[in-house]
């Protein structure tokens, strides 16, 4: 964008040379708008200087001069006419603003005496010079829905049959969850371990992985301890062997006692039988 006839008298028309490139054919026009900000305190003093439409466009490069009238002095507060203000050039597609370029504008007298006079003299609009600071534009690009995107966002209507199927599917899913919860309550499964998935309750893979990691960590610690403290490991091993021997000894003693009791019972039965034979009465 190039600002022509700059600087210029305040009442001179604006002129912008605009060049852009179109990468896809458009179905709608481009709407250009030039807005003069009359006061920083309220939008009521904003003036739309010009609006034009061009298009639909085909793929290619475009260049044109955009002209707009000067702002109406009577719509600008006297205290805001001189000094810094803003000029906004925007472009819209299908009622959507997609780019805005802002320029600062400095309005001052063409005479040093008028600019420095105290108190300020009555407004002399014919001596006011307008300077657009074209080297410092502020550009904002807004995302919008273009033609292809709007078509892709169209949602087909839902038929009555589809609604019925969705309702039946939701009802079946709720029944399965309720059945699964009842089974879980009957089996006294804790709440945090219940899986509401078609009534099936499976072991959490994350829990299995954590248990496996704990076992691996214990083995790793034991190996490291054996490497760094072999004497302690040997003592632990010896203690384990002694415990095993003691357990084996206890088991053997128990077996011997059982055998002695059985032999004593057999001897007592033989004595009773002999005594019965000797006393037929």
ABEGO torsion letter per residue (X at the ends): XBBBGOBBBAABBBBBBBBBBBABBBABBBBBBBBBBABAABAAABBBABBBBBOBBBBEBBBBBBBBBBBBAAABBAAAABEBBBBBBBBBBGGBBABBBBBBBBBBBABAAAAABOBBBBBBAAABBBBBBAABBBBBBBBBBBAAAAAAABBBBBBAAAAAAAAAAAAAAAAAAAAAAAAAAAAGBBAAABBBBGGBBBBBAAAAAAAAAAAAAAAAAAAAAAAABAAAAAAAAAAAAAAAAAAAAAAAAAAAAAAAAAAAAAAAAAAAAAAAAABAX
